[in-house]
Amino acid sequence: MGKIRVGIIGGGISGTALGYHLSLYDNAEIVLFEKNAIGCGTTAKSAGTVCLFDDSLRNRYWDVRLYGFESYLKMEREEKGSAGFDKTGTLVIATSESVEKTIRTGIALTRAAGYEGAYITDKARIKEILPLIDVENILGAGYTQDDGYFDGTMISNTYARKMQKNGAAVRTMTQVVEIVVTGNKATGVKTSDGTSHAFDYVVDCTGPWSGFTGKMAGLDVPIWHTKAEAFFLSPPGKKLGYVFPVLKYPAFYALRAGDNVFICKSHLSMDLSNPMHAGQWDPDKLPSTGGTDDYFIEFLFEQMKASVPGLVESGLVSSWLSYRAEPKDFLPLLGKTSVEGYILATGYGGNGIIEAPAASRDLAKLIMTGESTPLLEDWAFERLLN
């Protein structure tokens, strides 16, 4: 069987997960290009939550969530710390009957998979789990104890090591400066070191950069950037004194970061028609820290006053701004495009850590065997052209 040559652009969670899954095929010849270091860029600024349930990924895609979670648990069993797992549990707040229904379904799926989960209406119990919360205006909360969050940079580096062990090449500090298109087919890339590489498939795994990378292939990739503005807070008393769970409301989420609390606005609450929330900005201009907007600080404190008043007196330790790549329906762009041989694995938005393992598994299958899956059909590029 002849080799299938695949060039991957981007060494974040999307590119490395795909590279690993491709490397499981004996006839795959893979080169991954990353212009900086593996797992940097927006992957390094991901919160890394892979909760067994919440509203960030529809229950319809439960198997995607479970595959991601269990893939990372397997990593941790093989090598402790390789996925950076912090088992904090998750508390998802029901603020309306529709949210409550979503949570109850998620809890049922969690328990069916063999994990601990409960929907709690006893508000005293919710306060036991998270003393800082205001329970007066909520219906209840879903709670799981087995999940938490992972480290995207650690995962990306673990995937990169695994794919290299399987024979793939990883080229860091190597920027793709041109996608070679012959006729209407992507046939290779040129890189910043002056070399050319021929491929059967070129896969764009650049996330917020894919709008720019796509133009190299002559394709308009329809994504927006939504702002992931995150703050690290030092809670009153400096130390929490208990395990702060991943906390999810429809508009924001929070988790512990050592003795601090990380808090960020939910990507699903972003308005793509609002230029303050979304645009098509240059991610190369993102600062490593800071860059947040005043509007978000105001939003944040209003949310904390209403929902987690125990955090209002927190001190601000640091902040950063990142971009999420979002199609208009907030689902990824996976698979073939109108340019033959140019494939997308982008648009994961706020769910890259959750979605990348299952999406990459299916995309690798498509590239190596030509066989599609229902997931790829749901998340195909063509859906946005109608």
KABEL-V960615 format. One record per residue. N is the residue number from 0. SS is DSSP state (a for helix, b for strand, c for the rest). PHI is phi in radians with two decimals (NA if undefined). NEAR is the number of other ideal C-beta (glycine too) atoms within 12 Angstrom. Layout:
# KABEL-V960615
n->N ss->SS phi->PHI near->NEAR
n->N ss->SS phi->PHI near->NEAR
This chain:
# KABEL-V960615
n->0 ss->c phi->NA near->10
n->1 ss->c phi->-1.25 near->10
n->2 ss->c phi->-1.28 near->19
n->3 ss->b phi->-1.86 near->25
n->4 ss->b phi->-1.61 near->28
n->5 ss->b phi->-2.20 near->44
n->6 ss->b phi->-1.81 near->49
n->7 ss->b phi->-1.96 near->52
n->8 ss->b phi->-1.81 near->48
n->9 ss->c phi->2.02 near->51
n->10 ss->c phi->-1.96 near->48
n->11 ss->c phi->-1.55 near->49
n->12 ss->a phi->-1.09 near->53
n->13 ss->a phi->-1.14 near->53
n->14 ss->a phi->-1.18 near->59
n->15 ss->a phi->-1.28 near->48
n->16 ss->a phi->-1.11 near->51
n->17 ss->a phi->-1.15 near->55
n->18 ss->a phi->-1.02 near->51
n->19 ss->a phi->-1.12 near->41
n->20 ss->a phi->-1.15 near->38
n->21 ss->a phi->-1.15 near->47
n->22 ss->a phi->-1.18 near->35
n->23 ss->c phi->-1.32 near->25
n->24 ss->c phi->-1.61 near->27
n->25 ss->c phi->-1.12 near->15
n->26 ss->c phi->-1.72 near->20
n->27 ss->b phi->-1.62 near->36
n->28 ss->b phi->-2.06 near->30
n->29 ss->b phi->-2.10 near->44
n->30 ss->b phi->-2.25 near->39
n->31 ss->b phi->-1.87 near->48
n->32 ss->b phi->-1.96 near->44
n->33 ss->c phi->-2.30 near->39
n->34 ss->c phi->-1.30 near->29
n->35 ss->c phi->-2.16 near->27
n->36 ss->c phi->-1.90 near->21
n->37 ss->c phi->-1.09 near->40
n->38 ss->c phi->1.30 near->40
n->39 ss->c phi->-1.64 near->30
n->40 ss->a phi->1.09 near->37
n->41 ss->a phi->-1.27 near->46
n->42 ss->a phi->-1.04 near->47
n->43 ss->a phi->-1.16 near->33
n->44 ss->c phi->-1.77 near->39
n->45 ss->c phi->-1.34 near->44
n->46 ss->c phi->-1.22 near->48
n->47 ss->c phi->1.32 near->41
n->48 ss->b phi->-1.27 near->45
n->49 ss->c phi->-2.21 near->50
n->50 ss->c phi->-1.38 near->46
n->51 ss->c phi->-1.16 near->46
n->52 ss->c phi->-2.77 near->47
n->53 ss->c phi->3.05 near->47
n->54 ss->c phi->-1.70 near->36
n->55 ss->c phi->-1.36 near->41
n->56 ss->c phi->-2.42 near->42
n->57 ss->c phi->-1.00 near->25
n->58 ss->a phi->-1.02 near->26
n->59 ss->a phi->-0.97 near->17
n->60 ss->a phi->-1.81 near->28
n->61 ss->a phi->-0.97 near->28
n->62 ss->a phi->-1.13 near->26
n->63 ss->a phi->-1.14 near->39
n->64 ss->a phi->-1.08 near->39
n->65 ss->a phi->-1.14 near->31
n->66 ss->a phi->-1.10 near->29
n->67 ss->a phi->-1.08 near->40
n->68 ss->a phi->-1.03 near->44
n->69 ss->a phi->-1.28 near->28
n->70 ss->a phi->-1.08 near->36
n->71 ss->a phi->-1.31 near->42
n->72 ss->a phi->-1.08 near->27
n->73 ss->a phi->-1.09 near->19
n->74 ss->a phi->-0.97 near->31
n->75 ss->a phi->-1.14 near->25
n->76 ss->a phi->-1.16 near->14
n->77 ss->a phi->-1.25 near->16
n->78 ss->c phi->-2.67 near->18
n->79 ss->c phi->-1.03 near->13
n->80 ss->c phi->1.59 near->19
n->81 ss->c phi->-1.21 near->26
n->82 ss->c phi->-2.01 near->39
n->83 ss->c phi->1.07 near->31
n->84 ss->c phi->-1.29 near->32
n->85 ss->b phi->-2.09 near->29
n->86 ss->c phi->-1.45 near->28
n->87 ss->c phi->-1.87 near->36
n->88 ss->c phi->1.38 near->35
n->89 ss->b phi->-2.38 near->46
n->90 ss->b phi->-2.15 near->49
n->91 ss->b phi->-1.95 near->46
n->92 ss->b phi->-1.59 near->43
n->93 ss->b phi->-1.59 near->35
n->94 ss->c phi->-1.80 near->27
n->95 ss->c phi->-2.72 near->17
n->96 ss->a phi->-1.16 near->13
n->97 ss->a phi->-1.19 near->14
n->98 ss->a phi->-1.14 near->28
n->99 ss->a phi->-1.03 near->25
n->100 ss->a phi->-1.10 near->19
n->101 ss->a phi->-1.07 near->32
n->102 ss->a phi->-1.14 near->41
n->103 ss->a phi->-1.06 near->27
n->104 ss->a phi->-1.11 near->26
n->105 ss->a phi->-1.07 near->41
n->106 ss->a phi->-1.14 near->35
n->107 ss->a phi->-1.08 near->22
n->108 ss->a phi->-1.14 near->31
n->109 ss->a phi->-1.03 near->34
n->110 ss->a phi->-1.21 near->22
n->111 ss->a phi->-1.12 near->17
n->112 ss->c phi->-1.46 near->24
n->113 ss->c phi->1.67 near->14
n->114 ss->c phi->-1.86 near->28
n->115 ss->c phi->-1.33 near->19
n->116 ss->b phi->-2.90 near->32
n->117 ss->b phi->-2.66 near->30
n->118 ss->b phi->-1.70 near->30
n->119 ss->b phi->-1.93 near->31
n->120 ss->c phi->-1.89 near->19
n->121 ss->c phi->-1.31 near->17
n->122 ss->a phi->-1.21 near->21
n->123 ss->a phi->-1.14 near->13
n->124 ss->a phi->-1.16 near->19
n->125 ss->a phi->-1.09 near->32
n->126 ss->a phi->-1.15 near->21
n->127 ss->a phi->-1.12 near->19
n->128 ss->a phi->-1.23 near->32
n->129 ss->c phi->-2.41 near->41
n->130 ss->c phi->-1.04 near->26
n->131 ss->c phi->-1.37 near->34
n->132 ss->c phi->-1.46 near->33
n->133 ss->c phi->-1.72 near->24
n->134 ss->c phi->-1.74 near->29
n->135 ss->c phi->-1.08 near->13
n->136 ss->c phi->-1.91 near->16
n->137 ss->c phi->-2.06 near->32
n->138 ss->c phi->-1.50 near->26
n->139 ss->b phi->2.96 near->29
n->140 ss->b phi->-2.71 near->42
n->141 ss->b phi->-1.55 near->45
n->142 ss->b phi->-2.42 near->41
n->143 ss->b phi->-2.14 near->40
n->144 ss->c phi->-1.89 near->25
n->145 ss->c phi->-1.61 near->28
n->146 ss->c phi->-1.88 near->41
n->147 ss->c phi->2.82 near->34
n->148 ss->b phi->-2.44 near->40
n->149 ss->c phi->-2.15 near->42
n->150 ss->c phi->-1.87 near->32
n->151 ss->a phi->-1.08 near->44
n->152 ss->a phi->-1.18 near->31
n->153 ss->a phi->-1.09 near->32
n->154 ss->a phi->-1.07 near->48
n->155 ss->a phi->-1.04 near->51
n->156 ss->a phi->-1.18 near->36
n->157 ss->a phi->-1.16 near->36
n->158 ss->a phi->-1.05 near->46
n->159 ss->a phi->-1.08 near->40
n->160 ss->a phi->-1.11 near->25
n->161 ss->a phi->-1.14 near->32
n->162 ss->a phi->-1.21 near->36
n->163 ss->a phi->-1.13 near->24
n->164 ss->a phi->-1.05 near->17
n->165 ss->c phi->-1.53 near->23
n->166 ss->c phi->1.85 near->21
n->167 ss->c phi->-1.36 near->34
n->168 ss->b phi->-1.82 near->28
n->169 ss->b phi->-2.15 near->34
n->170 ss->b phi->-1.93 near->32
n->171 ss->c phi->-1.58 near->27
n->172 ss->c phi->0.92 near->16
n->173 ss->c phi->-2.32 near->29
n->174 ss->c phi->-1.63 near->27
n->175 ss->b phi->-1.36 near->40
n->176 ss->b phi->-1.87 near->21
n->177 ss->b phi->-2.70 near->26
n->178 ss->b phi->-1.76 near->38
n->179 ss->b phi->-1.40 near->27
n->180 ss->b phi->-2.07 near->26
n->181 ss->b phi->-1.94 near->18
n->182 ss->c phi->1.18 near->11
n->183 ss->c phi->-2.07 near->15
n->184 ss->b phi->-2.22 near->24
n->185 ss->b phi->-1.30 near->39
n->186 ss->b phi->-2.03 near->26
n->187 ss->b phi->2.91 near->30
n->188 ss->b phi->-2.44 near->39
n->189 ss->b phi->-2.03 near->25
n->190 ss->b phi->-2.06 near->26
n->191 ss->c phi->-1.13 near->19
n->192 ss->c phi->-1.53 near->17
n->193 ss->c phi->1.52 near->11
n->194 ss->c phi->-1.76 near->20
n->195 ss->b phi->-2.00 near->19
n->196 ss->b phi->-2.36 near->33
n->197 ss->b phi->-1.65 near->22
n->198 ss->c phi->-2.43 near->37
n->199 ss->c phi->-1.44 near->29
n->200 ss->b phi->-2.41 near->44
n->201 ss->b phi->-2.03 near->47
n->202 ss->b phi->-1.95 near->51
n->203 ss->b phi->-1.56 near->50
n->204 ss->c phi->-2.06 near->52
n->205 ss->c phi->-1.65 near->48
n->206 ss->a phi->1.01 near->52
n->207 ss->a phi->-1.10 near->46
n->208 ss->a phi->-1.49 near->40
n->209 ss->a phi->-1.17 near->49
n->210 ss->a phi->-1.11 near->32
n->211 ss->a phi->-1.47 near->33
n->212 ss->a phi->-1.11 near->44
n->213 ss->a phi->-1.01 near->35
n->214 ss->a phi->-1.10 near->20
n->215 ss->a phi->-1.10 near->29
n->216 ss->c phi->-1.67 near->38
n->217 ss->c phi->1.37 near->22
n->218 ss->c phi->-2.17 near->33
n->219 ss->c phi->-1.56 near->22
n->220 ss->c phi->-1.56 near->38
n->221 ss->c phi->-1.41 near->26
n->222 ss->c phi->-2.17 near->41
n->223 ss->b phi->-2.01 near->32
n->224 ss->b phi->-1.80 near->37
n->225 ss->b phi->-1.80 near->41
n->226 ss->b phi->-1.42 near->41
n->227 ss->b phi->-1.75 near->44
n->228 ss->b phi->-1.78 near->39
n->229 ss->b phi->-2.08 near->41
n->230 ss->b phi->-2.20 near->37
n->231 ss->b phi->-1.89 near->31
n->232 ss->b phi->-1.93 near->36
n->233 ss->b phi->-1.68 near->24
n->234 ss->c phi->-1.19 near->34
n->235 ss->c phi->-0.94 near->21
n->236 ss->c phi->1.55 near->17
n->237 ss->c phi->1.22 near->16
n->238 ss->c phi->-2.09 near->14
n->239 ss->c phi->-1.24 near->27
n->240 ss->c phi->1.39 near->14
n->241 ss->c phi->-2.77 near->19
n->242 ss->c phi->-1.43 near->21
n->243 ss->c phi->-1.37 near->37
n->244 ss->c phi->-1.34 near->40
n->245 ss->b phi->-1.04 near->45
n->246 ss->b phi->-1.92 near->46
n->247 ss->b phi->-2.21 near->48
n->248 ss->c phi->-1.95 near->37
n->249 ss->c phi->-1.01 near->27
n->250 ss->c phi->-1.70 near->30
n->251 ss->b phi->-2.73 near->40
n->252 ss->b phi->-2.50 near->41
n->253 ss->b phi->-2.53 near->44
n->254 ss->b phi->-2.73 near->40
n->255 ss->b phi->-1.42 near->36
n->256 ss->b phi->-2.39 near->29
n->257 ss->c phi->1.19 near->19
n->258 ss->c phi->-1.60 near->21
n->259 ss->b phi->-1.80 near->26
n->260 ss->b phi->-2.12 near->42
n->261 ss->b phi->-1.59 near->39
n->262 ss->b phi->-2.44 near->45
n->263 ss->b phi->-2.58 near->44
n->264 ss->b phi->-1.37 near->40
n->265 ss->c phi->-1.12 near->39
n->266 ss->a phi->-1.18 near->43
n->267 ss->a phi->-1.25 near->30
n->268 ss->a phi->-1.57 near->31
n->269 ss->c phi->-1.37 near->32
n->270 ss->c phi->-1.78 near->22
n->271 ss->c phi->-1.17 near->27
n->272 ss->c phi->-1.58 near->12
n->273 ss->c phi->-1.70 near->15
n->274 ss->c phi->-1.12 near->17
n->275 ss->c phi->-1.33 near->21
n->276 ss->c phi->-1.57 near->28
n->277 ss->b phi->-2.49 near->29
n->278 ss->b phi->-2.98 near->24
n->279 ss->c phi->-2.25 near->24
n->280 ss->c phi->-1.60 near->26
n->281 ss->c phi->-1.50 near->13
n->282 ss->a phi->-1.20 near->35
n->283 ss->a phi->-1.19 near->17
n->284 ss->a phi->-1.66 near->14
n->285 ss->c phi->-1.18 near->28
n->286 ss->c phi->-1.31 near->17
n->287 ss->c phi->-1.21 near->16
n->288 ss->c phi->-2.40 near->19
n->289 ss->b phi->1.24 near->18
n->290 ss->c phi->1.59 near->24
n->291 ss->c phi->-1.33 near->29
n->292 ss->c phi->-1.76 near->21
n->293 ss->a phi->-1.06 near->13
n->294 ss->a phi->-1.04 near->18
n->295 ss->a phi->-1.30 near->30
n->296 ss->a phi->-1.06 near->21
n->297 ss->a phi->-1.12 near->16
n->298 ss->a phi->-1.02 near->28
n->299 ss->a phi->-1.03 near->37
n->300 ss->a phi->-1.24 near->24
n->301 ss->a phi->-1.13 near->18
n->302 ss->a phi->-1.13 near->31
n->303 ss->a phi->-1.17 near->32
n->304 ss->a phi->-1.06 near->18
n->305 ss->a phi->-1.42 near->22
n->306 ss->a phi->-2.05 near->35
n->307 ss->c phi->-2.29 near->39
n->308 ss->a phi->-1.06 near->23
n->309 ss->a phi->-1.14 near->27
n->310 ss->a phi->-1.69 near->37
n->311 ss->c phi->-1.06 near->23
n->312 ss->c phi->-1.51 near->18
n->313 ss->c phi->-1.18 near->30
n->314 ss->b phi->-1.64 near->18
n->315 ss->b phi->-1.49 near->25
n->316 ss->b phi->-1.53 near->21
n->317 ss->b phi->-2.88 near->24
n->318 ss->b phi->-2.63 near->29
n->319 ss->b phi->-2.62 near->29
n->320 ss->b phi->-2.06 near->30
n->321 ss->b phi->-2.31 near->39
n->322 ss->b phi->-2.06 near->44
n->323 ss->b phi->-1.89 near->48
n->324 ss->b phi->-1.52 near->50
n->325 ss->b phi->-2.24 near->42
n->326 ss->c phi->-1.19 near->33
n->327 ss->c phi->-1.15 near->22
n->328 ss->c phi->-1.77 near->21
n->329 ss->c phi->1.08 near->33
n->330 ss->c phi->-2.07 near->35
n->331 ss->c phi->-1.13 near->47
n->332 ss->b phi->-1.95 near->46
n->333 ss->b phi->-2.26 near->45
n->334 ss->b phi->1.78 near->37
n->335 ss->b phi->-1.18 near->30
n->336 ss->c phi->-2.22 near->36
n->337 ss->c phi->-1.26 near->24
n->338 ss->c phi->-1.68 near->30
n->339 ss->b phi->-1.02 near->20
n->340 ss->c phi->1.46 near->33
n->341 ss->b phi->-1.77 near->42
n->342 ss->b phi->-2.06 near->47
n->343 ss->b phi->-1.83 near->52
n->344 ss->b phi->-2.48 near->55
n->345 ss->b phi->-2.55 near->50
n->346 ss->c phi->1.38 near->46
n->347 ss->c phi->-1.22 near->50
n->348 ss->a phi->1.05 near->43
n->349 ss->a phi->-1.47 near->45
n->350 ss->a phi->-2.07 near->44
n->351 ss->a phi->-1.02 near->54
n->352 ss->a phi->-1.16 near->51
n->353 ss->a phi->-1.18 near->45
n->354 ss->a phi->-1.58 near->44
n->355 ss->a phi->-1.02 near->50
n->356 ss->a phi->-1.05 near->43
n->357 ss->a phi->-1.19 near->41
n->358 ss->a phi->-1.09 near->48
n->359 ss->a phi->-1.21 near->48
n->360 ss->a phi->-0.99 near->32
n->361 ss->a phi->-1.25 near->36
n->362 ss->a phi->-1.19 near->45
n->363 ss->a phi->-1.06 near->41
n->364 ss->a phi->-1.09 near->25
n->365 ss->a phi->-1.08 near->33
n->366 ss->a phi->-1.13 near->42
n->367 ss->a phi->-1.54 near->31
n->368 ss->a phi->-2.17 near->17
n->369 ss->c phi->1.40 near->15
n->370 ss->c phi->-1.61 near->16
n->371 ss->c phi->-1.57 near->20
n->372 ss->c phi->-2.41 near->24
n->373 ss->a phi->-0.98 near->16
n->374 ss->a phi->-1.12 near->29
n->375 ss->a phi->-1.13 near->33
n->376 ss->a phi->-1.20 near->18
n->377 ss->a phi->-1.15 near->25
n->378 ss->c phi->-1.84 near->39
n->379 ss->b phi->-1.22 near->32
n->380 ss->a phi->-0.99 near->35
n->381 ss->a phi->-1.06 near->19
n->382 ss->a phi->-1.08 near->21
n->383 ss->a phi->-1.53 near->26
n->384 ss->a phi->-1.62 near->15
n->385 ss->c phi->-1.38 near->9
